[in-house]
Amino acid sequence: MQNHIALVTGGTGALGGAVVAALLEAGAHVVVPYHRAGDLSALRSRLQLDAAAALSGEQLDLTDEQAVQTYYQAVAQQHGGLDVLVNVAGGFAGGQPVHEAGWEVWQQQFDMNLKTAVLSCAAAVPHMIRRGGGAIVNVGTRTATQPGANLAAYAASKRALLQLTEALAAELRDHEITVNSVLPSVIDTPANRGAMPQADHSAWVSPAAIARVILFLVGPDARIISGAHLPVYGKA
C-alpha cells in the first residue's frame, strides 16, 4: 500500500481504528473524517502513533453532501488522488417491531448506514477514475442477509448497502475499481462486551481480524474480486 491514499469513514471507532492501523502498517497514508472534536487525537493516542505517522483528517458531517464533496476534493488535491475508500461509518438503532418504530428511526438508520456511504462513494469515485483504479469496501452486517425480529430499520439500511455495493461493482468494473462488502456479526469490542456481559465472547471476531480481511480486499491480491459480500463473523 506504499504511496496509496486511503480514506476511512468511521475511522475513530473500534473497527474503524483497527482498519486505520492495518492500512498504516501496510504503508498507506490514511485520511479519517471524524464526527466530534478530539476524535482524531484520541485515535492517535489509542494507536500509539507518533507525530510522523501518515494519518490526517478533519471534522466532517458525512450526511452533508456538499461538505463531503468539498472535503474529498481537498484530500485528492492535497495528496494527488485517492486510491481506497472504506466505509465503516454507521450505527444501530431500533430494536422495536415495525409497527412500534416511528419513521424517524428508519430515517436515522438510512442516514447513518446508507446515506453516508452513498455520499462518500459519489465523492470518491471520480478521483479514483482519474487515478486509473481503486478499491472500495463497505461494512455491512450479517443481519442484512437473514430474517430477524425487531431489527427491520437497521437490516433494511444495511441490505440497501449491499445493493449499493453490487451496483457500484458493475458500474466501475471497466474503470479498474473494485467494490466489495464485509458482513460482520457481533464484533468483540468493549461496547459490545458491556452490552452483552453474559455472552460467549470467545466466539466473537476481533476488529483486527476483520481489518485484515478489508486490507486484503483493497490490496493487489484482490483485484479479481468485485461485487462480493464476505461473511466475517467466524463462530459468532
N, C-alpha and C positions, 0 to 999 in steps of 0.2 A: 504493500500500500504506500510505498515511498512516493512522495510528490502528489498524492491524492488528497483532494479536499472533500471531507465528509461532513454532512450536516445531520445532526441527530436531534429530532424534536423529543421532548420529554427526557432529555439527557441528564437531568439532575435527579431523577428518581432512582429507585433501586435497580430496575432492569436497564434503564437508560444509562445510568452511571457505569454499569458493567459493560455496556456496548461502547461507551466512550473510552473506557480503559483498554478494551480489546483493540479498538481502532488506533489508539495512540501507540500501543505496544507494537502494532504492525507497521507503524511509521507514517500514518496519515496525519494531516492537520485536521483537527476536529472543531467544528463550529456548533455551539449549543445556544439556541434561542431559549430563554428561560422566562418563567412566569413572575416570580417575586424577586424583589431586590435582595441581593445577598445569596441567591441560589447558586450562582456560579462560583463564588468564593467558597461556599460550603462544599461544593463538589470538589474543588481543588484540594481542600483540606482532607476530605474523606478519601480521595485517591492518593493523597500524599505526593502531590505534584509540586515541583519547584517552579520558579518564575519563568524558566526557559521552556516549559512544556508547551507543545504545539496545540494549545487549547484557547479558544476565544469564544465570545458570544455577547449578546445584548438582550435586554428585557424586551419581550415581544408578545403581543396578543395574537396567537395563532389562528383566531377566528376572524381577524380583521384582514380582509382580502388585500386592500391597498398596502397596509403595513407589511404584510408578508411579501408581496411583490417587491416593494421597495427594499426591504432588508436582504432578500435573496439576490437581488440585483447588485446591491452593495458588496455582498460577500463574493460574488463572482468577479466583480471588477477588482476587488482588493487582492484576490488570490489567483486570478487568471482563469477562473472557471469553477465548475462544480462537478464532482465525479460520483458521489454517493449520497443518497438520502435514506435515512432510517426513521420511519415514523413510529415512535414509541408513545408519543403523547396520547392520552386518553384517560378513561376512568370509568368507574362503575357507580351507578345509582339505580334505585328502583327497589327490587325485592318485594314487589307487590303484584297481585293479579292484574291483568289488563283492565278489568272493569273498575279497579280502585286507583289506578295510576292516572293522574291528570296529564294532559298533553305537555305540560311544562317538563315533566320527567323525560318524555320521549324527545322533546326538542333539545334538552340538555345533553342527552346521550348522543344524539346525532351530531350536535355541535362539537362535542368533545372527541368522539371516536371516528366520525366520518368527515365532517367539515374541515377539521384541522389537517387531515391527510389530503383531502382534495385540493385545498388551497396550497399546501406545501408542494404537492406534485405539480400542480399547474405552474407554480413559480419556478420550480427547479428544472423541469424538463427542457425548456428552451436552452438553458445553459449547458445541459448535458448533450443536447443535439449539436450545439456549436463545438463542444469538446470532442465530438466524434464517438460518444458512447457513455455508458454509466450503469449504475445499478441502484435500484430502489427496493427496500424491504419494508413491508407494512406489518405491524404487530397486531394480529387478530386474537382469537381465543378459541379454545375447544368448544365453548358454549355456542359459537356461531354455527356449528355443524351438527348439533344434536338437540332433541327436544329437552325443554327444561321449564318447569313451572316457575312463575314469579320472576322471570328474567327476560321478558319479551322485549322491552325497550333496549336493554343492553345487547341482547343477542341479535336483534334486528340491525342495530347500528354496526355491529361487527360483521354480520353477514353481508351487509352492503359494502363493507371494506374489502371483502373477498371478491365481490363483483368488480369493484374498482381495480383491484389487482389484475384480474383477468382481462379487463378491457384495456388497461394500460399496456399489458404484455403484448396484446395483439396489435395495438396502435404503434408501439415503439420498437417492434421486432426489427424492422429494417433500419432503424437508427442505432443498432447495437446497444440498446438499453434494456437490461433485464429487469423484470418486476416480479417479485415473489412475496409471499407472506409466511410468517411462522405462527403457529397456533399453540400457545401455552395453555396449561390448565392452571392449577394453583402453583404459584411461584413461591419459593422459600425466601420470604422477606420478613423483616421484623414486624411489619404491619400485619401480615397475614398470620404470623405466629401469635401475635397479640389478639387477633380476632378469633382465632380457632386454636386455643391452647390445648385442647384435648385431642386434636387430630394427630395422625401419624406423619410427623414432619419428615421422616426419613424417606417417604415416598415422593416428596415434592422435589422439584427441579430447581437448582440454584440459578440466580441471574447470570452468573459467569458461564455456566454451561450453555444457556440459551444464547448468550452473546457470542460464543464461539461458533454456533451454527449460523448466526447472522453474519459474522465475519467471513465464513466460508461463502455464503451466498453473494456477498459483494466483492469477493476476490476473484482471481484469474481462473481458478479451477471450476467455477460455477457458471461460466459464460454460456454453457449449453442448456442451462436451466432457466426457464421463464414461464410465469403463469402458474407456478406451483404453490400449494399450501402445505407446509411441512409441520406435522404434529411434533411438538417438543415437550410433551407432558410426561415422558418417562412412565413411571408407575402410578402417577397421581390419578 
